[in-house]
């Protein structure tokens, strides 16, 4: 079974954004992300267990990334199992990275 999806993300240079994906570790699944390391920096990679009952280990995998260059780039995600040669599911994030404005750095500043 292969499921192709594409999602849009809009962010600014230097501003972290998250990719959150469900992961069922009971079945041995893991999300693998691939991206251009010259364009994105992985800041954090966490797994938060939302359900754990003796035999179930299901939760959210959160990848926190920062764009370091302006433009439109892709991040490819694959849901993989250790015992399979091919990915079970594919997901592509099209990330629009814009310029960081002076106003957004001082969002709390008042005139």
C-alpha positions as CSV (number, residue, x, y, z in Angstrom):
1,X,0.0,0.0,0.0
2,X,1.5,3.4,-1.0
3,X,-0.2,6.7,-0.2
4,X,1.3,9.8,-1.8
5,X,0.4,13.1,-0.2
6,X,1.7,16.7,-0.5
7,X,1.3,19.5,2.1
8,X,2.3,23.1,2.0
9,X,4.2,25.0,4.7
10,X,4.9,28.8,4.8
11,X,7.7,30.0,7.0
12,X,10.5,32.6,7.3
13,X,14.3,32.2,7.4
14,X,15.5,31.3,10.9
15,X,11.9,30.6,12.2
16,X,11.4,27.0,13.4
17,X,8.5,25.0,12.1
18,X,7.2,21.5,13.0
19,X,6.3,18.4,11.0
20,X,4.1,16.2,13.2
21,X,3.3,12.6,12.2
22,X,1.6,9.7,13.8
23,X,3.9,6.7,14.5
24,X,2.9,3.2,15.6
25,X,6.0,1.8,17.1
26,X,4.1,-1.3,18.1
27,X,4.2,-2.4,14.5
28,X,7.8,-1.2,14.1
29,X,7.1,1.9,12.0
30,X,9.4,4.9,11.9
31,X,9.1,8.2,9.9
32,X,12.3,9.0,8.0
33,X,12.7,12.6,6.7
34,X,15.1,13.6,3.9
35,X,15.9,17.1,2.9
36,X,18.8,19.3,1.6
37,X,21.0,20.0,4.7
38,X,22.2,23.2,3.0
39,X,18.6,24.5,3.1
40,X,17.2,23.1,6.4
41,X,18.6,22.5,9.8
42,X,17.1,19.8,12.0
43,X,16.7,21.4,15.5
44,X,14.8,18.7,17.3
45,X,13.5,15.1,16.7
46,X,11.1,13.9,19.4
47,X,8.6,11.1,19.9
48,X,5.7,11.7,22.3
49,X,3.9,8.6,23.4
50,X,0.2,9.2,23.4
51,X,-1.0,5.7,24.1
52,X,0.9,3.0,25.9
53,X,-1.0,0.0,27.1
54,X,1.3,-3.1,27.5
55,X,1.2,-4.0,23.9
56,X,0.6,-0.6,22.2
57,X,3.2,2.1,21.6
58,X,1.5,4.8,19.5
59,X,2.4,8.5,19.4
60,X,3.5,11.6,17.6
61,X,6.8,12.1,16.0
62,X,7.8,15.8,15.8
63,X,10.6,17.0,13.6
64,X,11.5,20.7,14.2
65,X,13.4,22.3,11.4
66,X,14.6,25.8,10.5
67,X,15.0,27.1,6.9
68,X,18.3,28.7,6.2
69,X,17.8,29.9,2.7
70,X,14.9,31.7,0.8
71,X,12.9,29.8,-1.8
72,X,10.6,26.8,-2.3
73,X,12.0,23.5,-1.2
74,X,10.8,19.9,-0.5
75,X,11.0,17.7,2.5
76,X,10.3,14.0,1.8
77,X,8.9,11.8,4.6
78,X,8.7,8.0,4.4
79,X,7.0,5.7,6.8
80,X,9.3,2.7,7.0
81,X,9.4,-0.7,8.7
82,X,12.6,-2.3,9.7
83,X,11.6,-5.6,8.0
84,X,10.4,-4.1,4.6
85,X,12.5,-2.8,1.7
86,X,10.0,-0.2,0.5
87,X,8.2,2.6,2.4
88,X,4.6,2.0,3.4
89,X,3.6,5.7,3.0
90,X,5.1,8.8,1.4
91,X,4.5,12.4,2.3
92,X,6.1,15.5,0.8
93,X,6.1,18.9,2.4
94,X,6.6,21.8,0.0
95,X,8.1,24.5,2.2
96,X,8.0,28.2,1.1
97,X,10.8,30.0,3.0
98,X,10.5,33.8,2.9
99,X,12.7,36.6,4.2
100,X,12.6,37.5,7.9
101,X,11.3,41.0,8.2
102,X,12.3,43.5,10.9
103,X,8.7,43.7,12.2
104,X,8.4,39.9,12.8
105,X,11.6,40.0,15.0
106,X,9.9,42.6,17.2
107,X,6.3,41.3,17.0
108,X,5.6,42.5,20.6
109,X,6.9,46.1,20.0
110,X,4.2,48.8,20.1
111,X,4.4,52.2,18.4
